[in-house]
Amino acid sequence: QVQLVESGGGLVQPGGSLGLSCAASGIIFSIYNVGWYRQAPGKLRELVAQVTTAGTTNYVDSVKGRFTISRDNAKNTVTLQMNSLKPEDSAVYYCNANVYAVNVWGKGTLVTVSS
């Protein structure tokens, strides 16, 4: 069974840090590009960060310098370290794995940045 399971969301104060983790099962993880998307209420889902099979990373401009994505092919995991969090980072964060026309999604984890 193909599955992506996110963990690590929660409530954090502005300026704080939070780490998200995504564990994959049922797929050959190393052949997938993996990333994190987020969706805030009333907004479209957007790509936050991605790491390719070659290890190349890319980030949406609003998180550059604050977020770091990494993958561990031995553990079938992808993590997102989020620092200097802002209220506008509040959203449901989704893990994604994609290769060719195949897209796999996790169920999401809620991140709330508020004082």
N, C-alpha and C positions, 0 to 999 in steps of 0.2 A: 504494500500500500504506500503510495507516494504521499509524503507528509512534510510540511514545514511547521515547526512549532516555535513561536516567539516567547520570550520571557524577558523580564527586567523593567517593564514599564512601571509607572507610578507617579506620585506627586513629588515635585521638587520645586524649590524656591528659585526665583530668577537669579542667574549667576551660578547656579549649582550645576552638578554633573550627574549623568545617568548613563548606564551601559545597557544596551539591548543585545540579546543573543538570539540566534535562530538555529535550531537543530534540524537537519534534514535526514529523512529516511526514505528508503524505497527508490532512490535515484542514484545514478553514478555522479556524485556531487562534483567531481573535478572537471566534468565536461560542461558544466553549467556556468553561465555568468550569473552572479548573485548580487542582490542589492536590497535596499530599503526604500520603500515609498511611504508617504504619509498623506492622510486626508483629514482636514479640519472640517468642522460643521459648515455646510453651505459652500464648500470649496471642492474643486476637482482633486483627484488623487495626483500627487506629483512625485517624481523621482527625487529622492534625497541624495542617495549615494549608491554607487555600483562598483563592484570589482570584477573584472573579467577573468576568464580562465588563465590569461597570461599574467594576471596580477596588476593590471592597469586599473587605476581608480579614477573616478570622476564624481564630482559633487555639484549640487545646485549652488549657485552663487551665494545664496543667503546663509549657507552653513560652512562655507570654505573657511578654514582656519580654526573652526570650532569643533567639527565632527571628524571622526576618523573611522573608516570602514576597514575591516580586515577579514580574511578567511583562513580557515584551517582545514585543508582537504583531508588530513588524516582523521580529524574528528567530525567531519561533515558539518562544520559550523561556520556561521558568519556573524560577526559582531559589529555593533555601531557604538562607538564611544562618543558621547555628546557632552561637551563642556560649554561653559558660559551660556547656559540655556536662557532663552528669552520666552516671554509669554506667547509670542507668535510661533514658537516651536510646538505648542500644544496641538496634539492631533492623535489619531490612531495610526500607529506605525505598522506597516506590513512588510514582511519578508517576501522576497520574490526570487525565483530561480528560473532562468530561461535559456533555452538553446533552440536554435532554428525557430520553428513555429510553436514550440512547446513552452507554455507558461505555467508555473506552479506558484500558488499563493498560500501564505499562512493566513490565519484567522485574524491576526492583528493584536497589538497590545497598546493600551492607552497611556499616553504621556501627557501629563498636565503640569504646566509651569505656572505657578501662582504663589503669591505671598499670602 
